[in-house]
């Protein structure tokens, strides 16, 4: 049995390796809402969550600065949970620049911290044509998907 975090990951594995059909189970994770809870302090920054798209993140940072806000960048795979939590706690919103999410735990953490998110929508990974989640594997009121 192979455990994967979401339906689209299961579909991708089965498409790549048909021998796995019937051998994959979805086991999503969640976030600890008690840990990922806002402190109630003042918020003034715009969190920029960059996942494997540094050029697009820099363009977003320029737009954020030009709009009069201070961008704070967190790079996927290069931070500790406590650092992300502090950045979320100071953010009025989070702009997510990435291509795909297997289940969107960073997004769930932002929502748990009461931080709205703006996410660029992808149905396939650009330049690869690989199907993926639309960056958000589920729809919630606190997320705005922005068409590419």
Phi and psi restraints in degrees (value plus and minus 20) as a CYANA .aco file:
   2 UNK   PHI    -133.5   -93.5
   2 UNK   PSI     107.3   147.3
   3 UNK   PHI    -116.5   -76.5
   3 UNK   PSI     112.6   152.6
   4 UNK   PHI    -151.0  -111.0
   4 UNK   PSI     139.2   179.2
   5 UNK   PHI    -106.1   -66.1
   5 UNK   PSI     -31.8     8.2
   6 UNK   PHI    -180.4  -140.4
   6 UNK   PSI     147.7   187.7
   7 UNK   PHI     -82.0   -42.0
   7 UNK   PSI     -62.3   -22.3
   8 UNK   PHI     -88.0   -48.0
   8 UNK   PSI     -52.2   -12.2
   9 UNK   PHI     -87.6   -47.6
   9 UNK   PSI     -61.4   -21.4
  10 UNK   PHI     -79.0   -39.0
  10 UNK   PSI     -67.4   -27.4
  11 UNK   PHI     -81.9   -41.9
  11 UNK   PSI     -60.0   -20.0
  12 UNK   PHI     -85.3   -45.3
  12 UNK   PSI     -64.2   -24.2
  13 UNK   PHI     -82.9   -42.9
  13 UNK   PSI     -63.3   -23.3
  14 UNK   PHI     -86.4   -46.4
  14 UNK   PSI     -54.5   -14.5
  15 UNK   PHI     -88.2   -48.2
  15 UNK   PSI     -59.2   -19.2
  16 UNK   PHI     -97.2   -57.2
  16 UNK   PSI     -55.9   -15.9
  17 UNK   PHI    -153.4  -113.4
  17 UNK   PSI      61.7   101.7
  18 UNK   PHI     -75.5   -35.5
  18 UNK   PSI     -41.8    -1.8
  19 UNK   PHI     -85.3   -45.3
  19 UNK   PSI     -34.5     5.5
  20 UNK   PHI    -107.1   -67.1
  20 UNK   PSI     -27.8    12.2
  21 UNK   PHI     -78.9   -38.9
  21 UNK   PSI     109.1   149.1
  22 UNK   PHI      66.3   106.3
  22 UNK   PSI     -23.9    16.1
  23 UNK   PHI    -136.4   -96.4
  23 UNK   PSI     -10.4    29.6
  24 UNK   PHI    -135.4   -95.4
  24 UNK   PSI     113.1   153.1
  25 UNK   PHI    -140.9  -100.9
  25 UNK   PSI     123.1   163.1
  26 UNK   PHI    -111.4   -71.4
  26 UNK   PSI     108.5   148.5
  27 UNK   PHI    -156.3  -116.3
  27 UNK   PSI      64.7   104.7
  28 UNK   PHI     -91.4   -51.4
  28 UNK   PSI     134.6   174.6
  29 UNK   PHI    -126.3   -86.3
  29 UNK   PSI     147.8   187.8
  30 UNK   PHI    -150.2  -110.2
  30 UNK   PSI    -195.1  -155.1
  31 UNK   PHI    -137.1   -97.1
  31 UNK   PSI     132.9   172.9
  32 UNK   PHI    -101.7   -61.7
  32 UNK   PSI      82.6   122.6
  33 UNK   PHI     -85.6   -45.6
  33 UNK   PSI     -42.8    -2.8
  34 UNK   PHI     -92.1   -52.1
  34 UNK   PSI     -60.4   -20.4
  35 UNK   PHI     -92.6   -52.6
  35 UNK   PSI     -66.8   -26.8
  36 UNK   PHI    -107.5   -67.5
  36 UNK   PSI      43.6    83.6
  37 UNK   PHI    -143.3  -103.3
  37 UNK   PSI     118.6   158.6
  38 UNK   PHI     -87.1   -47.1
  38 UNK   PSI     129.6   169.6
  39 UNK   PHI    -101.5   -61.5
  39 UNK   PSI     -39.5     0.5
  40 UNK   PHI      72.3   112.3
  40 UNK   PSI     -15.8    24.2
  41 UNK   PHI     -95.2   -55.2
  41 UNK   PSI     155.7   195.7
  42 UNK   PHI     -86.7   -46.7
  42 UNK   PSI     126.1   166.1
  43 UNK   PHI    -143.6  -103.6
  43 UNK   PSI     116.5   156.5
  44 UNK   PHI    -168.2  -128.2
  44 UNK   PSI     -30.2     9.8
  45 UNK   PHI    -120.3   -80.3
  45 UNK   PSI     148.7   188.7
  46 UNK   PHI    -135.0   -95.0
  46 UNK   PSI      97.0   137.0
  47 UNK   PHI    -100.0   -60.0
  47 UNK   PSI     110.2   150.2
  48 UNK   PHI    -132.5   -92.5
  48 UNK   PSI      89.7   129.7
  49 UNK   PHI    -117.6   -77.6
  49 UNK   PSI      89.7   129.7
  50 UNK   PHI    -124.4   -84.4
  50 UNK   PSI     103.9   143.9
  51 UNK   PHI    -146.3  -106.3
  51 UNK   PSI      77.1   117.1
  52 UNK   PHI      41.6    81.6
  52 UNK   PSI       6.0    46.0
  53 UNK   PHI    -161.8  -121.8
  53 UNK   PSI      46.5    86.5
  54 UNK   PHI     -81.9   -41.9
  54 UNK   PSI     -55.4   -15.4
  55 UNK   PHI     -86.5   -46.5
  55 UNK   PSI     -64.3   -24.3
  56 UNK   PHI     -85.4   -45.4
  56 UNK   PSI     -56.0   -16.0
  57 UNK   PHI     -85.4   -45.4
  57 UNK   PSI     -59.4   -19.4
  58 UNK   PHI     -86.6   -46.6
  58 UNK   PSI     -58.5   -18.5
  59 UNK   PHI     -82.5   -42.5
  59 UNK   PSI     -62.1   -22.1
  60 UNK   PHI     -84.6   -44.6
  60 UNK   PSI     -60.1   -20.1
  61 UNK   PHI     -81.5   -41.5
  61 UNK   PSI     -59.9   -19.9
  62 UNK   PHI     -82.2   -42.2
  62 UNK   PSI     -62.5   -22.5
  63 UNK   PHI     -85.1   -45.1
  63 UNK   PSI     -61.2   -21.2
  64 UNK   PHI     -82.4   -42.4
  64 UNK   PSI     -66.7   -26.7
  65 UNK   PHI     -82.8   -42.8
  65 UNK   PSI     -63.6   -23.6
  66 UNK   PHI     -84.0   -44.0
  66 UNK   PSI     -42.2    -2.2
  67 UNK   PHI    -107.7   -67.7
  67 UNK   PSI     -18.9    21.1
  68 UNK   PHI      70.4   110.4
  68 UNK   PSI      -6.6    33.4
  69 UNK   PHI    -130.9   -90.9
  69 UNK   PSI     140.2   180.2
  70 UNK   PHI    -118.0   -78.0
  70 UNK   PSI      95.3   135.3
  71 UNK   PHI    -102.0   -62.0
  71 UNK   PSI     119.4   159.4
  72 UNK   PHI    -141.2  -101.2
  72 UNK   PSI      99.0   139.0
  73 UNK   PHI    -118.4   -78.4
  73 UNK   PSI     111.0   151.0
  74 UNK   PHI    -138.9   -98.9
  74 UNK   PSI     106.4   146.4
  75 UNK   PHI    -120.6   -80.6
  75 UNK   PSI     109.0   149.0
  76 UNK   PHI     -69.4   -29.4
  76 UNK   PSI     109.9   149.9
  77 UNK   PHI      61.7   101.7
  77 UNK   PSI     -18.8    21.2
  78 UNK   PHI    -148.4  -108.4
  78 UNK   PSI      12.9    52.9
  79 UNK   PHI    -169.5  -129.5
  79 UNK   PSI     142.6   182.6
  80 UNK   PHI    -118.7   -78.7
  80 UNK   PSI     131.0   171.0
  81 UNK   PHI     -72.9   -32.9
  81 UNK   PSI     -58.7   -18.7
  82 UNK   PHI     -82.8   -42.8
  82 UNK   PSI     -58.2   -18.2
  83 UNK   PHI     -85.0   -45.0
  83 UNK   PSI     -63.1   -23.1
  84 UNK   PHI     -84.9   -44.9
  84 UNK   PSI     -61.8   -21.8
  85 UNK   PHI     -81.8   -41.8
  85 UNK   PSI     -65.3   -25.3
  86 UNK   PHI     -80.7   -40.7
  86 UNK   PSI     -63.5   -23.5
  87 UNK   PHI     -84.1   -44.1
  87 UNK   PSI     -61.4   -21.4
  88 UNK   PHI     -84.2   -44.2
  88 UNK   PSI     -58.7   -18.7
  89 UNK   PHI     -85.9   -45.9
  89 UNK   PSI     -41.5    -1.5
  90 UNK   PHI    -121.5   -81.5
  90 UNK   PSI     -22.7    17.3
  91 UNK   PHI    -114.1   -74.1
  91 UNK   PSI     120.5   160.5
  92 UNK   PHI    -106.2   -66.2
  92 UNK   PSI     -42.9    -2.9
  93 UNK   PHI    -183.0  -143.0
  93 UNK   PSI     146.2   186.2
  94 UNK   PHI    -146.3  -106.3
  94 UNK   PSI     106.9   146.9
  95 UNK   PHI    -122.2   -82.2
  95 UNK   PSI     101.5   141.5
  96 UNK   PHI    -123.0   -83.0
  96 UNK   PSI     100.2   140.2
  97 UNK   PHI    -135.7   -95.7
  97 UNK   PSI      84.4   124.4
  98 UNK   PHI    -186.9  -146.9
  98 UNK   PSI     159.1   199.1
  99 UNK   PHI    -124.1   -84.1
  99 UNK   PSI     -58.5   -18.5
 100 UNK   PHI    -173.5  -133.5
 100 UNK   PSI     141.1   181.1
 101 UNK   PHI    -155.1  -115.1
 101 UNK   PSI     111.1   151.1
 102 UNK   PHI     -89.7   -49.7
 102 UNK   PSI     -57.9   -17.9
 103 UNK   PHI    -168.5  -128.5
 103 UNK   PSI     -28.3    11.7
 104 UNK   PHI      61.1   101.1
 104 UNK   PSI      23.1    63.1
 105 UNK   PHI     -83.9   -43.9
 105 UNK   PSI     -59.1   -19.1
 106 UNK   PHI     -82.6   -42.6
 106 UNK   PSI     -56.3   -16.3
 107 UNK   PHI     -86.9   -46.9
 107 UNK   PSI     -63.5   -23.5
 108 UNK   PHI     -82.5   -42.5
 108 UNK   PSI     -56.6   -16.6
 109 UNK   PHI     -85.3   -45.3
 109 UNK   PSI     -61.5   -21.5
 110 UNK   PHI     -81.8   -41.8
 110 UNK   PSI     -66.3   -26.3
 111 UNK   PHI     -83.5   -43.5
 111 UNK   PSI     -58.4   -18.4
 112 UNK   PHI     -84.0   -44.0
 112 UNK   PSI     -50.6   -10.6
 113 UNK   PHI    -105.4   -65.4
 113 UNK   PSI     -12.5    27.5
 114 UNK   PHI      44.1    84.1
 114 UNK   PSI      19.6    59.6
 115 UNK   PHI    -132.8   -92.8
 115 UNK   PSI      95.4   135.4
 116 UNK   PHI     -84.8   -44.8
 116 UNK   PSI     131.6   171.6
 117 UNK   PHI    -144.1  -104.1
 117 UNK   PSI     125.6   165.6
 118 UNK   PHI    -134.6   -94.6
 118 UNK   PSI     103.6   143.6
 119 UNK   PHI    -147.4  -107.4
 119 UNK   PSI     110.1   150.1
 120 UNK   PHI     -94.3   -54.3
 120 UNK   PSI     108.7   148.7
 121 UNK   PHI    -106.4   -66.4
 121 UNK   PSI     113.0   153.0
 122 UNK   PHI    -153.6  -113.6
 122 UNK   PSI     116.6   156.6
 123 UNK   PHI    -122.8   -82.8
 123 UNK   PSI     -41.6    -1.6
 124 UNK   PHI    -157.1  -117.1
 124 UNK   PSI     132.8   172.8
 125 UNK   PHI     -93.9   -53.9
 125 UNK   PSI     100.9   140.9
 126 UNK   PHI     -75.2   -35.2
 126 UNK   PSI     127.4   167.4
 127 UNK   PHI      47.8    87.8
 127 UNK   PSI     -25.1    14.9
 128 UNK   PHI    -137.4   -97.4
 128 UNK   PSI     -52.5   -12.5
 129 UNK   PHI      54.7    94.7
 129 UNK   PSI      -9.9    30.1
 130 UNK   PHI     -97.7   -57.7
 130 UNK   PSI     104.5   144.5
 131 UNK   PHI     -81.3   -41.3
 131 UNK   PSI     123.4   163.4
 132 UNK   PHI    -170.4  -130.4
 132 UNK   PSI     156.6   196.6
 133 UNK   PHI     -86.1   -46.1
 133 UNK   PSI     142.8   182.8
 134 UNK   PHI    -100.7   -60.7
 134 UNK   PSI      21.8    61.8
 135 UNK   PHI      51.5    91.5
 135 UNK   PSI     -46.7    -6.7
 136 UNK   PHI    -145.9  -105.9
 136 UNK   PSI      98.5   138.5
 137 UNK   PHI     -97.0   -57.0
 137 UNK   PSI     -25.7    14.3
 138 UNK   PHI    -170.9  -130.9
 138 UNK   PSI     144.6   184.6
 139 UNK   PHI    -130.6   -90.6
 139 UNK   PSI     112.8   152.8
 140 UNK   PHI    -157.6  -117.6
 140 UNK   PSI     142.5   182.5
 141 UNK   PHI     -86.2   -46.2
 141 UNK   PSI     -43.5    -3.5
 142 UNK   PHI    -110.1   -70.1
 142 UNK   PSI     -10.2    29.8
 143 UNK   PHI    -144.8  -104.8
 143 UNK   PSI     112.7   152.7
 144 UNK   PHI    -132.2   -92.2
 144 UNK   PSI      99.8   139.8
 145 UNK   PHI    -107.8   -67.8
 145 UNK   PSI     109.9   149.9
 146 UNK   PHI    -127.7   -87.7
 146 UNK   PSI     101.4   141.4
 147 UNK   PHI     -85.4   -45.4
 147 UNK   PSI     123.7   163.7
